[in-house]
């Protein structure tokens, strides 16, 4: 951290154990950096994780390596609760997570979680993200995690008993049915309608990429309820039981090389689907506000788990560089490879710090809208870092890298998924730019504020008296 041009107190023998760090006698100095802990005007800055929580993270790391990572190679879809074999293997692991007090850690104690803030969740999720089964083992898999929060806040007691508790217990899966075939993620173009008919709402329309629809016990559906007002006030969210007449999965769409029919992203058609009036979540017209809160948390969680995937690719890159021999030595001895490794490490660290800082800001403000710019920046940076590091790792592996015997092609597709999921990169760049520009203002002068001749004249006028005094004393 750069030290300003003021007196700085450097504490020798700073004991870095998070909050409550102890130090011995202070030494007054100027313009220096401490190799450990610096206190400037009473402010401390420390990247050390609390020792107790670090012990939890160490347990998670070892638990994943020994018990969870292997599941990715022998079990099928984590959202398929009808897979008895998988459940028999996973249930004991979930109990171990509960015993450690880490089950559904994003939820409050009243829902069986720990109520962790986003910074703690970031440190946890950057481990869990390396395995597709890990979120299910830890009770924090998307979209169930976000849907559980919506139900907890806006569901009726009956809905909570029927859907929320089984969802929290990992007994059922859910689906978030928002985007549409013709509109993507732009809610202003949605046409799925819900019309009030007595004590029921009748839903008609089509939804696209409704992930896990084939396994879900219920869907959370966004539909237009008032077409005469802005989309931001005219849409509502509904709980729709999967067995409701009129709900039809047209087909299950896969990504990349997934075989036809094996995908898990539903193309769903709703035809005269009737639900009771109390199945509106949060009140009529509140869908967009609920969605933005839900998606804000979802975007930062995607980023946390992406760190794990990028690190996995980076580790494989370094292993390959050290192991693969050329006529002149290992790949790691080549300057161009060293450059790729350096670029990758720097990009990962920059991205990780942006994610952690954004998580910290969310905890500080407790308001996703106040951190909108930062969340959007994370969303923009995420797919680029993911793509670039994976591409380098894949290239270093040669023909093996592009084969189906290595995970890189799947990771490349996943990087592009991250560029599209929860809104395309371009939309979030616009958000960042608009938010940043609000912090600046235009000038009404002929030349810009940084114009050197103008600034020089202003400085001379401002300091005229002092300059004349100095000249007069010479």
TIFIKE-73838 format. One record per residue (C-alpha): x, y, z; residue in three letters. Coordinates in nm, 4 decimals, decimal comma, padded with zeros to 6 digits. Example, Ala and Ser with C-alpha at 12.3 -4.5 7.8 and 13.67 -1.06 7.14 Angstrom:
       c1       c2       c3 rest
  01,2300 -00,4500  00,7800  Ala
  01,3670 -00,1060  00,7140  Ser
***
This chain:
       c1       c2       c3 rest
  00,0000  00,0000  00,0000  Unk
  00,1573  00,3378 -00,0943  Unk
  00,2425  00,5514  00,2071  Unk
  00,1403  00,9210  00,1921  Unk
  00,3837  01,2049  00,2644  Unk
  00,3030  01,2230  00,6345  Unk
  00,4527  01,0763  00,9462  Unk
  00,4086  00,7016  00,9504  Unk
  00,4318  00,4778  01,2559  Unk
  00,5848  00,1403  01,1744  Unk
  00,5155 -00,1235  01,4377  Unk
  00,8017 -00,3643  01,4720  Unk
  00,7336 -00,7332  01,5371  Unk
  00,3734 -00,6894  01,4230  Unk
  00,1868 -01,0111  01,5047  Unk
 -00,0430 -01,0694  01,2045  Unk
 -00,3355 -01,2663  01,3384  Unk
 -00,6234 -01,0591  01,2059  Unk
 -00,8130 -00,8400  01,4486  Unk
 -00,6379 -00,7736  01,7769  Unk
 -00,2865 -00,7788  01,6298  Unk
 -00,0249 -00,6999  01,8928  Unk
  00,2940 -00,5027  01,8426  Unk
  00,5991 -00,3962  02,0389  Unk
  00,7398 -00,0431  02,0678  Unk
  00,6679  00,1841  01,7727  Unk
  00,9478  00,3421  01,5720  Unk
  00,8830  00,6782  01,4063  Unk
  01,0088  00,7037  01,0517  Unk
  00,9235  00,8715  00,7225  Unk
  00,8183  00,7490  00,3784  Unk
  00,8815  00,3850  00,4467  Unk
  00,6981  00,0599  00,3867  Unk
  00,6644 -00,2108  00,6461  Unk
  00,7129 -00,5711  00,5399  Unk
  00,4349 -00,6727  00,7783  Unk
  00,1764 -00,4366  00,9249  Unk
  00,1480 -00,0603  00,8807  Unk
 -00,0686  00,1724  01,0851  Unk
 -00,1307  00,5099  00,9223  Unk
 -00,3269  00,7714  01,1153  Unk
 -00,4894  00,4962  01,3190  Unk
 -00,5990  00,2856  01,0205  Unk
 -00,4881 -00,0773  00,9869  Unk
 -00,4814 -00,2732  00,6615  Unk
 -00,4379 -00,6471  00,6758  Unk
 -00,4857 -00,9322  00,4286  Unk
 -00,4549 -01,2052  00,6907  Unk
 -00,7557 -01,4322  00,7389  Unk
 -00,8782 -01,4798  01,0940  Unk
 -00,6989 -01,7831  01,2381  Unk
 -01,0158 -01,9692  01,3398  Unk
 -01,1756 -01,9215  01,0011  Unk
 -00,8534 -02,0147  00,8249  Unk
 -00,8635 -02,3440  01,0127  Unk
 -01,2137 -02,3985  00,8697  Unk
 -01,0869 -02,3222  00,5203  Unk
 -00,7978 -02,5637  00,5651  Unk
 -01,0475 -02,8344  00,6629  Unk
 -01,2556 -02,7555  00,3544  Unk
 -00,9515 -02,7748  00,1284  Unk
 -00,8514 -03,1166  00,2611  Unk
 -01,2121 -03,2433  00,2645  Unk
 -01,2604 -03,1439 -00,0997  Unk
 -00,9388 -03,3101 -00,2087  Unk
 -01,0074 -03,6356 -00,0275  Unk
 -01,3852 -03,6738 -00,0422  Unk
 -01,5544 -03,4370 -00,2880  Unk
 -01,3331 -03,3842 -00,5937  Unk
 -01,3510 -03,7572 -00,6865  Unk
 -01,7329 -03,7337 -00,7113  Unk
 -01,6999 -03,5294 -01,0313  Unk
 -01,5625 -03,8352 -01,2110  Unk
 -01,8087 -04,1002 -01,0947  Unk
 -02,1448 -03,9311 -01,0312  Unk
 -02,3899 -03,7648 -01,2684  Unk
 -02,5893 -03,4442 -01,2185  Unk
 -02,5881 -03,3036 -00,8621  Unk
 -02,9429 -03,1673 -00,9114  Unk
 -03,0964 -03,5074 -00,9837  Unk
 -03,2455 -03,6023 -00,6465  Unk
 -03,3787 -03,9282 -00,7899  Unk
 -03,0250 -04,0668 -00,8189  Unk
 -03,0293 -04,3012 -00,5197  Unk
 -02,6677 -04,4104 -00,5631  Unk
 -02,5457 -04,0511 -00,5566  Unk
 -02,7568 -03,9637 -00,2538  Unk
 -02,6188 -04,2585 -00,0563  Unk
 -02,2667 -04,1312 -00,1184  Unk
 -02,3352 -03,7615 -00,0703  Unk
 -02,5608 -03,7621  00,2374  Unk
 -02,2817 -03,8650  00,4801  Unk
 -02,0558 -03,5975  00,3317  Unk
 -02,3261 -03,3345  00,3801  Unk
 -02,3541 -03,4410  00,7426  Unk
 -01,9799 -03,3883  00,7886  Unk
 -02,0230 -03,0376  00,6504  Unk
 -02,3079 -02,9759  00,8961  Unk
 -02,0910 -03,1041  01,1809  Unk
 -01,8320 -02,8420  01,0854  Unk
 -02,0952 -02,5677  01,0891  Unk
 -02,0491 -02,4960  00,7184  Unk
 -02,3811 -02,6107  00,5726  Unk
 -02,5620 -02,3367  00,3735  Unk
 -02,3290 -02,0804  00,5275  Unk
 -02,4855 -01,8014  00,3186  Unk
 -02,8145 -01,8334  00,5067  Unk
 -02,8924 -01,6920  00,8484  Unk
 -02,9067 -01,9086  01,1631  Unk
 -03,2881 -01,9050  01,1501  Unk
 -03,2597 -02,1021  00,8230  Unk
 -02,9875 -02,3381  00,9428  Unk
 -02,6865 -02,1460  00,8116  Unk
 -02,4117 -01,9348  00,9637  Unk
 -02,5105 -01,5993  00,8188  Unk
 -02,1656 -01,5452  00,6731  Unk
 -02,0975 -01,2148  00,5059  Unk
 -01,9827 -01,1979  00,1450  Unk
 -01,6126 -01,1756  00,2329  Unk
 -01,6210 -01,5004  00,4279  Unk
 -01,8295 -01,6592  00,1529  Unk
 -01,5748 -01,5463 -00,1044  Unk
 -01,2927 -01,7250  00,0742  Unk
 -01,5087 -02,0375  00,1043  Unk
 -01,6413 -02,0346 -00,2514  Unk
 -01,2997 -01,9911 -00,4088  Unk
 -01,2362 -02,3413 -00,2776  Unk
 -01,5777 -02,4928 -00,3542  Unk
 -01,5700 -02,3720 -00,7131  Unk
 -01,3167 -02,6302 -00,8199  Unk
 -01,5724 -02,9154 -00,8000  Unk
 -01,9179 -02,9293 -00,9590  Unk
 -02,0413 -03,1407 -00,6672  Unk
 -01,8963 -02,9237 -00,3895  Unk
 -02,1770 -02,6631 -00,3766  Unk
 -02,4365 -02,9399 -00,3359  Unk
 -02,2309 -03,1050 -00,0642  Unk
 -02,2115 -02,7701  00,1177  Unk
 -02,5759 -02,6701  00,0564  Unk
 -02,5035 -02,3593 -00,1495  Unk
 -02,5676 -02,4661 -00,5096  Unk
 -02,7172 -02,2210 -00,7580  Unk
 -02,9959 -02,1523 -00,8372  Unk
 -03,1265 -02,3181 -00,5219  Unk
 -02,9305 -02,0836 -00,2948  Unk
 -03,0859 -01,7707 -00,4462  Unk
 -03,4317 -01,9260 -00,4713  Unk
 -03,4146 -02,0236 -00,1046  Unk
 -03,3432 -01,6630 -00,0094  Unk
 -03,6415 -01,5426 -00,2149  Unk
 -03,8730 -01,7960 -00,0520  Unk
 -03,7376 -01,7139  00,2932  Unk
 -03,8194 -01,3465  00,2472  Unk
 -04,1379 -01,3594  00,0422  Unk
 -04,2911 -01,7087  00,0632  Unk
 -04,5986 -01,8015  00,2648  Unk
 -04,5714 -02,0391  00,5587  Unk
 -04,7191 -02,3143  00,3452  Unk
 -04,4678 -02,2525  00,0639  Unk
 -04,1816 -02,2492  00,3095  Unk
 -04,2914 -02,5820  00,4547  Unk
 -04,3521 -02,7384  00,1135  Unk
 -04,0483 -02,6043 -00,0726  Unk
 -03,8074 -02,4017  00,1385  Unk
 -03,7254 -02,6538  00,4086  Unk
 -03,6764 -02,9482  00,1672  Unk
 -03,4638 -02,7176 -00,0488  Unk
 -03,2505 -02,6202  00,2501  Unk
 -03,2184 -02,9859  00,3445  Unk
 -03,0964 -03,0733 -00,0045  Unk
 -03,3939 -03,3018 -00,0701  Unk
 -03,5277 -03,1206 -00,3788  Unk
 -03,4013 -02,8942 -00,6589  Unk
 -03,5509 -02,5733 -00,7972  Unk
 -03,5493 -02,3669 -01,1144  Unk
 -03,5275 -01,9924 -01,1816  Unk
 -03,7311 -01,9324 -01,4978  Unk
 -03,6615 -01,5796 -01,6187  Unk
 -03,5024 -01,5363 -01,9629  Unk
 -03,7012 -01,5734 -02,2871  Unk
 -03,6072 -01,7118 -02,6336  Unk
 -03,6570 -01,3847 -02,8205  Unk
 -03,5278 -01,1497 -02,5510  Unk
 -03,2447 -01,3165 -02,3644  Unk
 -03,1961 -01,1468 -02,0291  Unk
 -03,3510 -00,8094 -02,1237  Unk
 -03,6630 -00,7862 -01,9043  Unk
 -03,8024 -00,4940 -02,1011  Unk
 -03,8654 -00,7353 -02,3913  Unk
 -04,0323 -01,0142 -02,1940  Unk
 -04,3750 -01,1221 -02,3168  Unk
 -04,4691 -01,4044 -02,0779  Unk
 -04,7944 -01,2784 -01,9209  Unk
 -04,9761 -01,3494 -01,5987  Unk
 -05,3398 -01,2394 -01,5880  Unk
 -05,5560 -01,2307 -01,2762  Unk
 -05,8654 -01,4521 -01,2953  Unk
 -06,0563 -01,4448 -00,9690  Unk
 -05,8429 -01,6081 -00,7004  Unk
 -05,5858 -01,7332 -00,9495  Unk
 -05,3170 -01,6063 -01,1837  Unk
 -05,3007 -01,7563 -01,5340  Unk
 -04,9532 -01,7678 -01,6897  Unk
 -04,8821 -01,7968 -02,0632  Unk
 -04,5494 -01,7715 -02,2412  Unk
 -04,2120 -01,9342 -02,3024  Unk
 -03,8906 -01,9268 -02,1065  Unk
 -03,5399 -02,0077 -02,2248  Unk
 -03,2433 -02,1636 -02,0411  Unk
 -03,4399 -02,2380 -01,7260  Unk
 -03,1562 -02,4293 -01,5650  Unk
 -03,2389 -02,7568 -01,3876  Unk
 -03,6033 -02,7425 -01,4936  Unk
 -03,5978 -03,1168 -01,5597  Unk
 -03,5047 -03,1886 -01,1978  Unk
 -03,6952 -02,9090 -01,0239  Unk
 -03,9843 -02,9522 -00,7826  Unk
 -04,0882 -02,5903 -00,8350  Unk
 -04,0064 -02,2967 -01,0595  Unk
 -03,9788 -01,9278 -00,9770  Unk
 -04,1234 -01,7591 -01,2864  Unk
 -04,1019 -01,3936 -01,3875  Unk
 -04,4020 -01,2690 -01,5860  Unk
 -04,5567 -00,9407 -01,6977  Unk
 -04,8603 -00,8539 -01,4844  Unk
 -04,9105 -00,4920 -01,5941  Unk
 -04,8078 -00,4214 -01,9549  Unk
 -04,9150 -00,0564 -01,9285  Unk
 -04,6317  00,0493 -01,7000  Unk
 -04,2536  00,0221 -01,7143  Unk
 -04,1138 -00,3307 -01,7120  Unk
 -03,9418 -00,2391 -01,3883  Unk
 -04,2790 -00,1943 -01,2173  Unk
 -04,4961 -00,4216 -01,4308  Unk
 -04,3518 -00,7677 -01,3655  Unk
 -04,4107 -01,0120 -01,0842  Unk
 -04,2572 -01,3375 -00,9613  Unk
 -04,4553 -01,6552 -00,9048  Unk
 -04,3964 -01,9875 -00,7361  Unk
 -04,5080 -02,2527 -00,9862  Unk
 -04,5111 -02,6192 -00,8752  Unk
 -04,3455 -02,8336 -01,1431  Unk
 -04,6482 -03,0635 -01,1678  Unk
 -04,8899 -02,7787 -01,2448  Unk
 -05,0965 -02,8516 -01,5600  Unk
 -04,9711 -02,6500 -01,8560  Unk
 -04,6023 -02,6565 -01,7634  Unk
 -04,4178 -02,8190 -02,0536  Unk
 -04,0456 -02,8681 -02,1061  Unk
 -04,0154 -02,8366 -02,4836  Unk
 -03,6599 -02,9663 -02,4704  Unk
 -03,3542 -02,9748 -02,2484  Unk
 -03,0757 -02,7694 -02,4007  Unk
 -02,7118 -02,8575 -02,3454  Unk
 -02,3962 -02,6496 -02,3776  Unk
 -02,0896 -02,7239 -02,5860  Unk
 -02,0486 -03,0892 -02,6636  Unk
 -02,3247 -03,2223 -02,4405  Unk
 -02,5231 -03,4917 -02,6199  Unk
 -02,8753 -03,4053 -02,7336  Unk
 -03,1276 -03,4629 -02,4573  Unk
 -02,8640 -03,4632 -02,1838  Unk
 -02,8658 -03,0880 -02,1222  Unk
 -03,0124 -02,9353 -01,8103  Unk
 -03,1232 -02,5942 -01,9389  Unk
 -03,4950 -02,6112 -02,0054  Unk
 -03,6839 -02,4521 -02,2897  Unk
 -04,0132 -02,4237 -02,0992  Unk
 -04,3603 -02,3410 -02,2285  Unk
 -04,6375 -02,2210 -01,9949  Unk
 -04,9878 -02,2694 -02,1339  Unk
 -05,2783 -02,1521 -01,9168  Unk
 -05,0799 -02,2353 -01,6044  Unk
 -05,2951 -02,1510 -01,3019  Unk
 -05,1554 -02,0712 -00,9568  Unk
 -05,3292 -01,9238 -00,6487  Unk
 -05,2985 -01,5508 -00,5846  Unk
 -05,0738 -01,6113 -00,2842  Unk
 -04,8114 -01,7595 -00,5168  Unk
 -04,6990 -01,4065 -00,6076  Unk
 -04,3666 -01,3406 -00,4338  Unk
 -04,3078 -01,0029 -00,2725  Unk
 -04,6214 -00,8469 -00,4118  Unk
 -04,7379 -00,7563 -00,7585  Unk
 -04,4842 -00,5565 -00,9616  Unk
 -04,1850 -00,6443 -00,7421  Unk
 -04,0108 -00,8949 -00,9707  Unk
 -03,7366 -00,6653 -01,0927  Unk
 -03,6363 -00,5474 -00,7458  Unk
 -03,6235 -00,9063 -00,6228  Unk
 -03,4305 -01,0186 -00,9305  Unk
 -03,1669 -00,7478 -00,8972  Unk
 -03,1027 -00,8366 -00,5339  Unk
 -03,0855 -01,2049 -00,6173  Unk
 -02,8647 -01,1574 -00,9233  Unk
 -02,6292 -00,9203 -00,7441  Unk
 -02,5409 -01,1943 -00,4971  Unk
 -02,5369 -01,4550 -00,7730  Unk
 -02,2865 -01,2595 -00,9822  Unk
 -02,0394 -01,2222 -00,6992  Unk
 -02,0758 -01,5924 -00,6086  Unk
 -02,0088 -01,6905 -00,9710  Unk
 -01,6912 -01,4849 -00,9534  Unk
 -01,5804 -01,6462 -00,6289  Unk
 -01,6131 -01,9935 -00,7766  Unk
 -01,4517 -01,8892 -01,1034  Unk
 -01,1347 -01,8138 -00,9087  Unk
 -01,1149 -02,1826 -00,8215  Unk
 -01,1501 -02,2896 -01,1849  Unk
 -00,8908 -02,0417 -01,3071  Unk
 -00,6480 -02,1532 -01,0405  Unk
 -00,7026 -02,5133 -01,1471  Unk
 -00,6119 -02,4237 -01,5063  Unk
 -00,3116 -02,2247 -01,3861  Unk
 -00,1814 -02,5147 -01,1761  Unk
 -00,2078 -02,7435 -01,4780  Unk
 -00,0224 -02,4857 -01,6853  Unk
  00,2658 -02,4657 -01,4391  Unk
  00,2856 -02,8439 -01,4049  Unk
  00,3003 -02,8786 -01,7829  Unk
  00,5672 -02,6100 -01,8144  Unk
  00,7902 -02,7874 -01,5647  Unk
  00,7250 -03,1400 -01,6929  Unk
  00,7229 -03,1140 -02,0731  Unk
  01,0698 -03,1366 -02,2223  Unk
  01,1857 -02,9744 -02,5461  Unk
  01,5207 -03,0057 -02,7235  Unk
  01,6572 -02,7218 -02,5116  Unk
  01,4999 -02,8126 -02,1792  Unk
  01,1591 -02,7865 -02,0133  Unk
  00,8934 -02,5531 -02,1481  Unk
  00,9404 -02,3496 -01,8308  Unk
  01,2885 -02,2470 -01,9507  Unk
  01,1448 -02,0615 -02,2509  Unk
  01,0938 -01,6878 -02,2129  Unk
  00,7590 -01,6904 -02,3935  Unk
  00,6235 -01,9519 -02,1519  Unk
  00,7526 -01,7602 -01,8527  Unk
  00,5724 -01,4534 -01,9849  Unk
  00,2454 -01,6477 -02,0124  Unk
  00,2828 -01,7791 -01,6583  Unk
  00,3597 -01,4318 -01,5229  Unk
  00,0660 -01,2744 -01,7083  Unk
 -00,1683 -01,5449 -01,5801  Unk
 -00,0581 -01,5148 -01,2191  Unk
 -00,0913 -01,1359 -01,2237  Unk
 -00,4362 -01,1476 -01,3850  Unk
 -00,5629 -01,4050 -01,1336  Unk
 -00,4380 -01,2029 -00,8379  Unk
 -00,5841 -00,8787 -00,9734  Unk
 -00,9201 -01,0449 -01,0290  Unk
 -00,9205 -01,2120 -00,6893  Unk
 -00,8492 -00,8833 -00,5120  Unk
 -01,1307 -00,7137 -00,7056  Unk
 -01,3684 -00,9915 -00,5998  Unk
 -01,2619 -00,9776 -00,2345  Unk
 -01,2847 -00,5985 -00,2244  Unk
 -01,6318 -00,6101 -00,3776  Unk
 -01,7394 -00,8733 -00,1259  Unk
 -01,6083 -00,6501  00,1524  Unk
 -01,8001 -00,3508  00,0136  Unk
 -02,1230 -00,5545  00,0100  Unk
 -02,0669 -00,6418  00,3752  Unk
 -01,9934 -00,2774  00,4567  Unk
 -02,2971 -00,1283  00,2854  Unk
 -02,5474 -00,4162  00,3070  Unk
 -02,6913 -00,2822 -00,0163  Unk
 -02,6211 -00,4388 -00,3557  Unk
 -02,7265 -00,1217 -00,5364  Unk
 -02,4534  00,0818 -00,3663  Unk
 -02,1983 -00,1702 -00,4925  Unk
 -02,3555 -00,1992 -00,8368  Unk
 -02,0508 -00,0628 -01,0190  Unk
 -01,8121 -00,2993 -00,8430  Unk
 -02,0313 -00,6048 -00,9006  Unk
 -02,0598 -00,5149 -01,2684  Unk
 -01,6815 -00,4755 -01,2899  Unk
 -01,6351 -00,8218 -01,1420  Unk
 -01,8840 -00,9607 -01,3936  Unk
 -01,6877 -00,8009 -01,6807  Unk
 -01,3468 -00,9164 -01,5611  Unk
 -01,4535 -01,2729 -01,4793  Unk
 -01,4928 -01,4312 -01,8268  Unk
 -01,1828 -01,2603 -01,9660  Unk
 -00,9503 -01,3874 -01,6938  Unk
 -01,1130 -01,7300 -01,7147  Unk
 -01,0756 -01,7455 -02,0945  Unk
 -00,7218 -01,6087 -02,1133  Unk
 -00,5698 -01,8336 -01,8483  Unk
 -00,7448 -02,1458 -01,9781  Unk
 -00,6397 -02,0669 -02,3347  Unk
 -00,2751 -02,0418 -02,2337  Unk
 -00,2931 -02,3626 -02,0318  Unk
 -00,4647 -02,5469 -02,3159  Unk
 -00,2083 -02,4249 -02,5692  Unk
  00,0854 -02,5432 -02,3575  Unk
 -00,0641 -02,8920 -02,3593  Unk
 -00,0644 -02,9074 -02,7398  Unk
 -00,2889 -03,1700 -02,8979  Unk
 -00,3592 -03,3179 -02,5564  Unk
 -00,4961 -02,9814 -02,4461  Unk
 -00,7720 -02,9715 -02,7082  Unk
 -00,8599 -03,3390 -02,6651  Unk
 -01,1418 -03,4753 -02,4521  Unk
 -00,8816 -03,6200 -02,2170  Unk
 -00,8203 -03,2792 -02,0596  Unk
 -01,0816 -03,0367 -01,9184  Unk
 -00,9783 -02,7274 -02,1120  Unk
 -01,2416 -02,7267 -02,3872  Unk
 -01,5152 -02,7517 -02,1265  Unk
 -01,3521 -02,4719 -01,9294  Unk
 -01,3389 -02,2519 -02,2413  Unk
 -01,7125 -02,2975 -02,2880  Unk
 -01,7661 -02,2274 -01,9173  Unk
 -01,5755 -01,9006 -01,9575  Unk
 -01,8155 -01,7942 -02,2315  Unk
 -02,1098 -01,9033 -02,0185  Unk
 -01,9841 -01,6641 -01,7514  Unk
 -01,9792 -01,3885 -02,0153  Unk
 -02,3499 -01,4468 -02,0844  Unk
 -02,5063 -01,5694 -01,7596  Unk
 -02,6830 -01,3022 -01,5521  Unk
 -02,6470 -01,0512 -01,8354  Unk
 -02,3872 -01,0207 -02,1135  Unk
 -02,0508 -00,8556 -02,0564  Unk
 -02,1374 -00,5559 -02,2736  Unk
 -02,4351 -00,4612 -02,0563  Unk
 -02,2209 -00,4641 -01,7445  Unk
 -01,9534 -00,2520 -01,9113  Unk
 -02,2215  00,0081 -01,9763  Unk
 -02,3185 -00,0080 -01,6083  Unk
 -01,9581  00,0439 -01,4983  Unk
 -01,9096  00,3366 -01,7358  Unk
 -02,2314  00,5105 -01,6335  Unk
 -02,1605  00,4683 -01,2643  Unk
 -01,8036  00,5955 -01,3045  Unk
 -01,9123  00,8987 -01,5091  Unk
 -02,1513  00,9994 -01,2317  Unk
 -01,8447  01,0599 -01,0169  Unk
 -01,7072  01,3130 -01,2662  Unk
 -01,8356  01,6348 -01,4198  Unk
 -01,7940  01,8255 -01,7410  Unk
 -01,6221  02,1644 -01,7715  Unk
 -01,7649  02,4660 -01,9504  Unk
 -01,4279  02,6205 -02,0351  Unk
 -01,2543  02,6199 -02,3733  Unk
 -00,9724  02,3960 -02,2555  Unk
 -00,9928  02,0906 -02,0254  Unk
 -00,9029  02,1093 -01,6573  Unk
 -00,5701  01,9387 -01,7232  Unk
 -00,4579  02,2027 -01,9766  Unk
 -00,1003  02,2887 -01,8717  Unk
 -00,0819  02,6556 -01,9788  Unk
 -00,4125  02,7259 -01,8024  Unk
 -00,3023  02,5497 -01,4845  Unk
  00,0312  02,7299 -01,4923  Unk
 -00,1421  03,0692 -01,5120  Unk
 -00,3793  02,9696 -01,2285  Unk
 -00,0846  02,8599 -01,0128  Unk
  00,0994  03,1876 -01,0749  Unk
 -00,2085  03,3889 -00,9770  Unk
 -00,2668  03,1802 -00,6662  Unk
  00,0935  03,2044 -00,5517  Unk
  00,1617  03,5564 -00,6737  Unk
  00,1929  03,7036 -00,3251  Unk
  00,4267  03,4318 -00,2014  Unk
  00,6409  03,4545 -00,5126  Unk
  00,6688  03,8333 -00,4806  Unk
  00,7666  03,7973 -00,1148  Unk
  01,0418  03,5497 -00,2005  Unk
  01,1741  03,7758 -00,4784  Unk
  01,1671  04,0753 -00,2474  Unk
  01,3794  03,8946  00,0123  Unk
  01,6461  03,7874 -00,2326  Unk
***
